[in-house]
């Protein structure tokens, strides 16, 4: 019973998805553009950006994740984009290879999957 309660508490505490909020003005002010999943073709001119800690996002200057993309791993109240962006984010997604949101622990006695075995 305790294991089930612990698993339920962990699931409730962990964010289900990565999230990013881009703002049209510095210091998280102005028009807001929220994303919870990838957006391969968008157009927004952010001056600040907020991400969930530990869930970095990739923003790109061209649609479909093209161009010299940038990884945002922490919130920035005064976002300064490289020249290639021309001030506009054209696509965004959770950073490739980033650790997914936390998931509940397996119960004791459950076999580990082959993917969790240490590599030598």
C-alpha positions as CSV (number, residue, x, y, z in Angstrom):
1,X,0.0,0.0,0.0
2,X,2.8,2.4,0.9
3,X,4.6,1.7,-2.4
4,X,1.4,2.6,-4.3
5,X,0.9,5.8,-2.4
6,X,4.5,6.8,-3.0
7,X,4.2,6.1,-6.7
8,X,1.0,8.2,-6.9
9,X,2.7,11.1,-5.0
10,X,5.7,11.0,-7.4
11,X,3.5,11.0,-10.4
12,X,1.5,14.0,-9.2
13,X,4.7,15.9,-8.3
14,X,6.4,15.3,-11.7
15,X,5.4,17.5,-14.7
16,X,3.8,15.4,-17.4
17,X,5.4,17.3,-20.2
18,X,8.1,19.8,-20.9
19,X,6.8,23.4,-21.1
20,X,8.1,26.7,-22.4
21,X,6.7,30.2,-22.4
22,X,8.0,32.9,-24.6
23,X,7.2,36.6,-24.0
24,X,7.2,39.5,-26.4
25,X,8.8,41.8,-23.7
26,X,11.7,41.5,-21.3
27,X,11.2,40.3,-17.7
28,X,8.4,37.9,-18.7
29,X,6.0,40.6,-19.8
30,X,3.8,41.2,-22.8
31,X,2.2,38.7,-25.2
32,X,2.8,35.1,-24.2
33,X,3.4,32.1,-26.5
34,X,3.1,28.8,-24.6
35,X,4.2,25.4,-25.9
36,X,3.9,21.9,-24.3
37,X,5.1,20.0,-27.4
38,X,7.1,20.7,-30.5
39,X,6.1,23.4,-32.9
40,X,7.8,22.8,-36.3
41,X,6.4,25.9,-38.0
42,X,5.7,29.0,-35.9
43,X,6.7,32.7,-35.8
44,X,7.2,34.6,-32.6
45,X,9.7,37.3,-31.5
46,X,10.6,36.6,-27.9
47,X,12.4,39.0,-25.6
48,X,12.3,36.7,-22.6
49,X,11.7,32.9,-22.2
50,X,10.7,30.7,-19.3
51,X,11.5,27.0,-19.2
52,X,10.8,24.3,-16.5
53,X,14.1,23.6,-14.6
54,X,15.7,20.4,-16.0
55,X,13.6,20.4,-19.2
56,X,15.6,22.3,-21.8
57,X,14.1,23.5,-25.1
58,X,15.6,23.9,-28.6
59,X,14.6,27.0,-30.5
60,X,15.5,27.5,-34.1
61,X,15.6,30.4,-36.6
62,X,14.1,28.3,-39.4
63,X,10.9,26.2,-39.7
64,X,11.2,22.4,-39.1
65,X,14.2,22.8,-36.7
66,X,16.5,24.2,-39.4
67,X,19.4,26.7,-39.0
68,X,21.7,27.2,-36.1
69,X,19.4,26.2,-33.3
70,X,19.9,27.2,-29.7
71,X,19.3,25.1,-26.5
72,X,17.6,27.1,-23.7
73,X,18.2,25.2,-20.4
74,X,17.2,28.0,-18.0
75,X,14.8,30.9,-18.0
76,X,16.1,34.2,-19.4
77,X,14.5,37.5,-18.5
78,X,16.5,39.3,-21.2
79,X,16.8,37.0,-24.1
80,X,19.4,37.8,-26.7
81,X,19.1,35.8,-29.8
82,X,22.0,35.2,-32.3
83,X,21.9,37.2,-35.5
84,X,20.7,34.2,-37.5
85,X,17.3,34.4,-35.8
86,X,16.6,37.9,-37.0
87,X,14.7,38.2,-33.7
88,X,12.2,35.5,-34.6
89,X,11.8,31.9,-33.4
90,X,10.5,29.8,-36.3
91,X,10.4,26.4,-34.6
92,X,10.8,25.0,-31.1
93,X,10.8,21.6,-29.4
94,X,12.0,19.9,-26.2
95,X,15.7,19.6,-26.6
96,X,16.7,16.4,-28.3
97,X,18.4,14.0,-25.9
98,X,17.1,15.8,-22.9
99,X,16.0,13.6,-20.0
100,X,12.3,13.1,-20.1
101,X,10.2,14.3,-17.1
102,X,10.5,12.1,-14.0
103,X,8.4,9.0,-13.8
104,X,7.3,6.9,-10.9
105,X,9.8,4.4,-9.5
106,X,9.3,0.7,-10.2
107,X,8.1,-1.5,-7.3
108,X,10.7,-3.6,-5.6
109,X,11.2,-7.0,-7.2
110,X,10.3,-5.8,-10.7
111,X,13.0,-6.8,-13.3
112,X,15.1,-4.1,-14.8
113,X,14.8,-3.6,-18.5
114,X,17.9,-4.2,-20.6
115,X,18.1,-0.5,-21.4
116,X,19.0,0.4,-17.7
117,X,22.0,-2.0,-17.5
118,X,25.3,-0.1,-17.2
119,X,27.4,-0.1,-20.3
120,X,31.1,-0.9,-20.2
